[in-house]
Amino acid sequence: VRRCVRGDGLGPASSRPPLPWGTEVSQPRHRITNVDFEPSSKAQDYLQRLSAFMDAEVYPAEAVYEQQMTEQAAAGRGHQSPPVIEHLKSRAQDAGLWNLFLPDESGLSVTEYAPLAEMSGRSPHLAPEALNCSAPDTGNMEVLHMFGTEEQKAQWLEPLLQGRIRSGFAMTEPAVASSDATNIETSIAADGQDYVINGRKWWTTGAMDPRCEILILMGKTDPQAEVHSQQSMVLVPMNTPGVTIERNLTVFGYTEQPGHAEVSFTDVRVPRSNLLAQEGMGFAIAQARLGPGRVHHCMRAIGMAERALDMMCDRALERVAFHRPLAAQGVVREWIARSRLAIDQARLLVLHTAWVIDNQGAKAARQQIAGIKAVVPQMALDVVDKAIQTYGGAGVSQVTPLAEMWAGLRTLRLADGPDEVHLRDVARLELKAHIHG
């Protein structure tokens, strides 16, 4: 699909009222860009093979997953990966559907991978991990790929790419508003050939999983430096003395398999060779990590919304209330229509963002990246909410996946920054483009 993307539409600068702070406004920008979303033959092949894999392997395994997770939880092993996951990983590797998110591994661009991420999002607990494309490992592998030394890659990236271990990302802290990452208080103090780490993190996804062997931790190496140069990232093996898992955090009462841990770090000592890139590059690394990762998150959310819409339509056609199918009710038809339109609009926004990343780099796509993170989770949440309403009592129970989808999507509106932060960035970048200087 070729689309012309957006002109300014505000009229000449002379016709606008002056900004209250007296700045001069630039002439309107006409950002008309030819964007090509047509998948390559390689991407189309991957899509066909993944679709077949989902039908033959993933969807039939969902009931098995639920049963195995129930049995493991009853036995006190709720964070252990169930056997069906390892079976699916083996089958995905055999099918050549492995590490699709990383261009140097799959040969796919961000734009080409996006529809694959969407398809995997239709079964969020199974498909992403089966393909070795689940967060937070994907982001951590991207960081190691871009910023790791050869020794760091050999020790941690290779086993992650092989799916033998898992990882966590320790950034958010319970004591400060981590939506502003400059608030982070965890200290990374140099001591001879080591760093000594002290602090407390939470929402460290994956840290409860017994397979989690490494954390990427963000903390302050120089509290006196310029505000965005105080932070660094270091590799912290989970078995390092002083690393303590304090508790698991539930998501709206759900206990997820990889877990979301609160972790304390007390005089944790790691070699200075565990530093990623250079001191003071924590923010730069975080931005590099979050660009493609937000496309992945958003496309998986669109996959969830598509599945919820499918379920809504099926329910509306088969369920009768007040002597006629729900599909004959005008309000339900409006839900279906608005959901269809909202999903399609959001998908185009994400594909455009992926295209900008591929063609101009993640830095040039900052506004688009912030925009999809504000738009897509809310859209998917609204679609799932309508599907829940269509299902009634079944929608809020374990009978359907809708309630758990809703919980995950509501959480996504906070993960990688709350909606308000992303909207602030969109507005800031929009205004900046209209101001001289």
C-alpha positions as CSV (number, residue, x, y, z in Angstrom):
1,V,0.0,0.0,0.0
2,R,1.4,3.4,-1.0
3,R,0.1,6.3,1.0
4,C,0.8,10.0,1.2
5,V,1.4,10.8,4.8
6,R,0.2,14.1,6.2
7,G,0.5,17.7,5.4
8,D,0.4,20.6,7.9
9,G,-3.1,22.0,7.1
10,L,-2.8,24.9,9.5
11,G,-2.7,27.8,7.0
12,P,0.0,30.4,6.8
13,A,2.0,31.4,9.8
14,S,0.9,35.0,9.5
15,S,-2.7,34.0,10.1
16,R,-1.9,32.4,13.5
17,P,-2.0,34.2,16.8
18,P,1.5,34.7,18.4
19,L,2.6,32.2,20.9
20,P,2.3,33.6,24.5
21,W,6.1,33.3,25.1
22,G,6.8,35.5,22.1
23,T,8.6,32.9,19.9
24,E,8.6,33.1,16.1
25,V,6.7,30.3,14.3
26,S,8.1,28.7,11.2
27,Q,6.2,28.3,8.0
28,P,4.1,25.1,7.9
29,R,5.8,21.9,7.1
30,H,4.4,19.8,4.4
31,R,5.6,16.3,5.3
32,I,4.4,14.4,2.3
33,T,6.3,11.1,2.0
34,N,5.9,8.1,-0.3
35,V,5.6,5.1,2.0
36,D,5.7,1.5,0.7
37,F,4.3,-1.2,3.0
38,E,4.3,-3.9,0.4
39,P,6.0,-6.9,2.0
40,S,8.9,-8.5,0.2
41,S,8.7,-12.0,-1.1
42,K,10.8,-13.1,1.9
43,A,8.4,-11.4,4.3
44,Q,5.4,-12.9,2.5
45,D,7.0,-16.4,2.9
46,Y,7.5,-15.8,6.6
47,L,3.9,-14.7,7.0
48,Q,2.6,-17.8,5.3
49,R,4.8,-20.1,7.3
50,L,3.9,-18.4,10.6
51,S,0.2,-18.5,9.8
52,A,0.5,-22.2,9.2
53,F,2.5,-22.6,12.4
54,M,-0.1,-20.7,14.5
55,D,-2.9,-22.9,13.1
56,A,-1.1,-26.2,13.4
57,E,0.9,-25.7,16.6
58,V,0.1,-22.6,18.7
59,Y,-3.7,-22.4,18.9
60,P,-4.1,-26.1,19.7
61,A,-1.5,-25.7,22.4
62,E,-3.3,-23.0,24.3
63,A,-5.5,-25.3,26.3
64,V,-2.5,-27.5,27.1
65,Y,-0.6,-24.4,28.3
66,E,-3.5,-23.4,30.7
67,Q,-3.7,-26.9,32.1
68,Q,0.1,-27.2,32.6
69,M,0.3,-23.7,34.2
70,T,-2.6,-24.6,36.6
71,E,-0.8,-27.9,37.6
72,Q,2.5,-26.1,38.1
73,A,0.9,-23.3,40.2
74,A,-0.7,-25.9,42.4
75,A,2.7,-27.5,42.9
76,G,4.4,-24.2,43.7
77,R,6.1,-23.9,40.4
78,G,4.0,-21.1,38.8
79,H,7.0,-19.3,37.3
80,Q,8.5,-22.3,35.6
81,S,8.2,-22.6,31.9
82,P,5.6,-25.3,31.1
83,P,6.8,-28.2,28.9
84,V,4.5,-27.1,26.0
85,I,6.6,-24.0,25.6
86,E,9.8,-26.0,25.0
87,H,7.9,-28.2,22.6
88,L,6.8,-25.2,20.6
89,K,10.3,-23.6,20.6
90,S,11.7,-26.8,19.1
91,R,9.0,-26.9,16.5
92,A,9.5,-23.2,15.6
93,Q,13.2,-23.7,15.2
94,D,12.6,-26.7,12.9
95,A,10.2,-24.4,10.9
96,G,12.8,-21.7,10.6
97,L,10.7,-19.3,12.6
98,W,13.3,-18.2,15.1
99,N,14.7,-14.8,16.2
100,L,12.6,-13.0,13.6
101,F,12.8,-9.7,15.4
102,L,16.5,-9.2,14.9
103,P,17.3,-8.0,11.3
104,D,20.9,-9.5,11.4
105,E,19.4,-12.9,12.3
106,S,16.2,-13.0,10.1
107,G,17.1,-10.6,7.3
108,L,13.8,-8.8,8.0
109,S,13.4,-5.0,8.4
110,V,11.3,-3.6,11.2
111,T,8.5,-3.0,8.7
112,E,8.7,-6.6,7.4
113,Y,8.7,-8.0,11.0
114,A,5.8,-5.9,12.1
115,P,3.0,-8.1,10.6
116,L,4.7,-11.2,12.1
117,A,4.7,-9.6,15.5
118,E,1.0,-8.8,15.1
119,M,0.2,-12.5,14.2
120,S,2.2,-13.7,17.3
121,G,0.2,-11.3,19.5
122,R,-3.0,-13.3,18.8
123,S,-1.6,-15.8,21.3
124,P,0.5,-13.6,23.6
125,H,1.5,-16.2,26.1
126,L,2.7,-18.8,23.6
127,A,3.7,-17.5,20.2
128,P,6.2,-14.7,21.0
129,E,8.3,-17.0,23.3
130,A,7.9,-20.0,20.9
131,L,9.6,-17.8,18.3
132,N,12.2,-16.5,20.7
133,C,10.7,-13.1,20.1
134,S,9.3,-12.2,23.6
135,A,10.0,-9.2,25.8
136,P,12.1,-8.4,27.7
137,D,14.6,-10.7,25.9
138,T,14.1,-9.1,22.5
139,G,15.1,-5.6,23.8
140,N,18.0,-7.0,25.8
141,M,19.3,-9.0,22.8
142,E,19.1,-5.8,20.7
143,V,21.1,-3.9,23.4
144,L,23.7,-6.6,23.5
145,H,23.9,-6.8,19.8
146,M,24.4,-3.1,19.4
147,F,26.4,-2.2,22.5
148,G,27.9,-5.4,23.9
149,T,31.6,-6.4,23.7
150,E,32.6,-9.6,21.9
151,E,33.0,-11.2,25.4
152,Q,29.6,-10.0,26.5
153,K,28.0,-11.3,23.4
154,A,29.6,-14.7,23.7
155,Q,28.6,-15.0,27.3
156,W,25.0,-13.7,27.2
157,L,23.8,-12.9,23.7
158,E,24.5,-16.3,22.2
159,P,22.6,-18.3,24.8
160,L,19.7,-15.8,24.6
161,L,19.6,-16.2,20.8
162,Q,19.6,-19.9,21.2
163,G,16.7,-19.7,23.7
164,R,18.7,-21.5,26.4
165,I,18.3,-18.7,29.0
166,R,16.1,-15.7,29.7
167,S,16.9,-12.2,30.9
168,G,15.4,-9.2,32.7
169,F,15.6,-5.4,32.5
170,A,16.0,-3.6,35.8
171,M,15.0,0.0,35.4
172,T,11.8,1.0,37.2
173,E,12.0,1.8,40.9
174,P,9.3,1.7,43.6
175,A,10.6,4.8,45.5
176,V,10.5,7.3,42.7
177,A,8.4,8.3,39.7
178,S,10.2,6.3,37.1
179,S,8.1,7.8,34.3
180,D,10.9,10.4,34.6
181,A,14.0,8.2,34.4
182,T,16.2,10.9,35.6
183,N,14.7,10.2,39.1
184,I,16.3,6.8,39.2
185,E,18.3,6.4,42.4
186,T,20.1,3.1,42.2
187,S,23.9,3.8,42.4
188,I,26.6,2.2,40.4
189,A,29.8,3.2,42.2
190,A,33.3,2.5,40.8
191,D,35.5,0.7,43.2
192,G,38.8,-0.4,41.7
193,Q,38.1,-2.9,39.0
194,D,34.5,-3.4,40.1
195,Y,31.2,-1.5,40.3
196,V,29.3,-1.7,43.5
197,I,25.5,-1.5,43.0
198,N,22.9,-0.5,45.7
199,G,19.2,0.1,45.0
200,R,15.8,-1.4,44.6
201,K,14.0,-2.2,41.3
202,W,10.6,-3.5,40.6
203,W,8.6,-4.7,37.5
204,T,11.7,-6.5,36.5
205,T,9.8,-8.8,34.1
206,G,11.2,-12.3,33.7
207,A,13.3,-12.3,36.9
208,M,11.0,-14.8,38.6
209,D,11.7,-17.4,35.8
210,P,14.3,-20.0,36.9
211,R,15.8,-19.6,33.5
212,C,16.6,-15.9,34.0
213,E,20.4,-15.7,34.3
214,I,21.2,-12.0,33.5
215,L,19.8,-8.6,34.2
216,I,20.5,-5.3,32.4
217,L,20.4,-2.7,35.1
218,M,20.2,1.0,34.8
219,G,21.6,3.2,37.5
220,K,23.7,6.3,38.2
221,T,27.4,6.2,37.8
222,D,27.9,10.0,38.1
223,P,25.2,11.9,40.0
224,Q,27.0,15.2,39.3
225,A,27.0,14.9,35.5
226,E,24.6,16.6,33.1
227,V,21.1,15.2,34.0
228,H,20.9,12.8,31.0
229,S,24.5,11.7,31.3
230,Q,24.4,10.4,34.9
231,Q,23.0,7.0,34.1
232,S,24.7,3.9,32.8
233,M,23.8,0.3,32.1
234,V,25.6,-2.8,33.5
235,L,25.2,-6.5,33.2
236,V,24.3,-8.2,36.5
237,P,24.1,-12.0,36.7
238,M,21.2,-13.2,38.8
239,N,23.4,-15.3,41.0
240,T,25.6,-12.4,42.1
241,P,25.8,-12.0,45.9
242,G,23.5,-9.2,47.1
243,V,20.9,-9.7,44.4
244,T,17.7,-10.6,46.2
245,I,14.2,-11.2,44.7
246,E,11.9,-9.7,47.3
247,R,8.5,-10.6,45.8
248,N,6.5,-11.2,42.6
249,L,4.1,-8.5,41.5
250,T,0.7,-9.6,40.1
251,V,-1.0,-7.9,37.2
252,F,-4.6,-7.1,38.3
253,G,-4.4,-10.3,40.4
254,Y,-2.9,-12.4,37.6
255,T,0.4,-14.2,38.3
256,E,2.2,-14.3,35.0
257,Q,4.6,-17.1,34.2
258,P,7.9,-15.2,33.8
259,G,6.9,-13.0,36.7
260,H,7.4,-9.3,37.5
261,A,9.9,-9.1,40.4
262,E,10.8,-6.6,43.0
263,V,14.5,-7.0,43.3
264,S,16.9,-5.4,45.8
265,F,20.6,-4.9,45.2
266,T,22.8,-4.6,48.3
267,D,26.5,-4.1,47.8
268,V,26.3,-6.1,44.6
269,R,29.8,-6.2,43.1
270,V,30.3,-6.8,39.3
271,P,33.5,-6.3,37.2
272,R,33.7,-3.0,35.4
273,S,33.9,-5.0,32.2
274,N,30.2,-5.6,32.7
275,L,29.5,-2.0,31.6
276,L,27.5,-1.6,28.4
277,A,29.2,0.8,26.0
278,Q,30.4,3.8,28.1
279,E,29.5,5.5,31.4
280,G,26.8,8.0,30.9
281,M,25.2,6.3,27.9
282,G,22.2,4.8,29.8
283,F,19.7,7.1,28.2
284,A,21.1,6.6,24.7
285,I,21.0,2.9,25.1
286,A,17.5,3.0,26.5
287,Q,16.3,5.0,23.5
288,A,18.0,2.6,21.1
289,R,16.3,-0.3,22.9
290,L,12.8,1.2,23.0
291,G,12.5,2.2,19.3
292,P,11.9,-1.1,17.5
293,G,10.7,-2.6,20.8
294,R,7.7,-0.3,20.9
295,V,6.8,-1.3,17.4
296,H,6.9,-5.0,18.5
297,H,4.8,-4.2,21.6
298,C,2.2,-2.3,19.5
299,M,1.9,-4.8,16.7
300,R,1.4,-7.6,19.3
301,A,-1.3,-5.5,20.9
302,I,-3.0,-5.1,17.4
303,G,-2.9,-8.9,17.2
304,M,-4.7,-9.1,20.5
305,A,-7.3,-6.6,19.3
306,E,-7.8,-8.6,16.0
307,R,-8.5,-11.7,18.0
308,A,-10.8,-9.9,20.3
309,L,-12.7,-8.6,17.3
310,D,-13.0,-12.1,15.8
311,M,-14.4,-13.3,19.1
312,M,-16.8,-10.4,19.3
313,C,-18.2,-11.2,15.8
314,D,-18.5,-14.9,16.6
315,R,-20.3,-14.2,19.8
316,A,-22.6,-11.6,18.2
317,L,-23.6,-14.0,15.5
318,E,-24.3,-17.0,17.8
319,R,-25.8,-15.4,20.9
320,V,-29.5,-14.5,21.1
321,A,-30.9,-11.8,23.4
322,F,-34.4,-10.3,23.3
323,H,-35.4,-12.7,20.6
324,R,-32.7,-11.9,18.0
325,P,-28.9,-12.4,17.6
326,L,-26.7,-9.8,19.2
327,A,-25.4,-9.0,15.7
328,A,-28.8,-7.6,14.9
329,Q,-28.5,-5.1,17.7
330,G,-27.5,-1.6,16.4
331,V,-25.1,-0.9,19.3
332,V,-23.2,-4.2,18.8
333,R,-22.9,-3.5,15.0
334,E,-21.4,-0.1,15.9
335,W,-18.9,-1.7,18.3
336,I,-17.8,-4.0,15.5
337,A,-17.6,-1.2,12.9
338,R,-15.7,1.2,15.2
339,S,-13.3,-1.6,16.3
340,R,-12.5,-2.5,12.7
341,L,-11.8,1.1,11.8
342,A,-9.7,1.7,14.9
343,I,-7.6,-1.4,14.4
344,D,-6.9,-0.5,10.8
345,Q,-6.0,3.1,11.6
346,A,-3.6,2.0,14.4
347,R,-1.9,-0.6,12.2
348,L,-1.2,2.0,9.5
349,L,0.3,4.3,12.2
350,V,2.6,1.6,13.4
351,L,3.6,0.5,9.9
352,H,4.5,4.1,9.1
353,T,6.6,4.3,12.3
354,A,8.4,1.1,11.4
355,W,9.0,2.5,7.9
356,V,10.6,5.7,9.3
357,I,12.8,3.6,11.6
358,D,14.0,1.5,8.7
359,N,14.6,4.5,6.3
360,Q,15.6,7.3,8.6
361,G,16.6,5.7,11.9
362,A,15.0,5.5,15.4
363,K,16.0,9.1,16.3
364,A,14.1,10.5,13.3
365,A,11.1,8.4,14.4
366,R,10.9,9.7,17.9
367,Q,7.5,11.4,17.4
368,Q,6.0,8.5,15.7
369,I,7.3,6.0,18.3
370,A,5.8,8.1,21.1
371,G,2.6,8.4,19.1
372,I,2.0,4.6,18.6
373,K,2.7,4.0,22.3
374,A,0.0,6.4,23.2
375,V,-2.5,5.3,20.6
376,V,-2.3,1.5,20.2
377,P,-2.7,0.1,23.8
378,Q,-5.7,2.3,24.4
379,M,-7.2,1.3,21.0
380,A,-6.7,-2.4,21.8
381,L,-8.0,-2.0,25.3
382,D,-11.2,-0.4,23.9
383,V,-11.7,-3.3,21.5
384,V,-11.2,-5.9,24.1
385,D,-13.5,-4.1,26.4
386,K,-16.3,-4.2,23.8
387,A,-15.6,-7.9,23.3
388,I,-15.9,-8.4,27.0
389,Q,-19.2,-6.6,27.0
390,T,-20.4,-8.8,24.2
391,Y,-19.6,-12.0,26.2
392,G,-21.1,-10.7,29.4
393,G,-20.1,-12.8,32.4
394,A,-17.9,-15.1,30.4
395,G,-15.8,-12.1,29.3
396,V,-14.6,-11.3,32.7
397,S,-13.9,-15.0,33.7
398,Q,-11.3,-17.5,32.8
399,V,-13.7,-19.0,30.2
400,T,-12.2,-16.7,27.6
401,P,-8.8,-15.0,27.2
402,L,-10.4,-11.6,27.2
403,A,-10.0,-10.6,30.8
404,E,-6.3,-11.5,30.9
405,M,-5.8,-9.6,27.6
406,W,-7.5,-6.6,29.2
407,A,-5.2,-6.8,32.2
408,G,-2.1,-7.0,29.9
409,L,-3.1,-4.2,27.7
410,R,-4.0,-1.9,30.6
411,T,-0.5,-2.5,32.0
412,L,1.0,-1.7,28.6
413,R,-0.3,1.8,29.0
414,L,2.3,2.2,31.7
415,A,5.1,-0.1,30.4
416,D,7.9,1.9,28.7
417,G,6.3,5.1,30.0
418,P,2.7,6.2,30.7
419,D,0.5,7.6,28.0
420,E,1.0,11.1,29.3
421,V,4.7,11.0,28.8
422,H,4.3,9.9,25.2
423,L,1.7,12.6,24.5
424,R,4.0,15.2,26.0
425,D,6.8,14.1,23.7
426,V,4.5,14.2,20.6
427,A,3.4,17.7,21.5
428,R,7.0,18.9,22.3
429,L,8.3,17.6,19.0
430,E,5.4,19.1,17.1
431,L,5.9,22.5,18.6
432,K,9.7,22.3,18.2
433,A,9.2,21.8,14.4
434,H,7.2,25.1,14.2
435,I,9.7,27.2,16.2
436,H,12.8,28.8,14.8
437,G,16.0,28.3,16.7
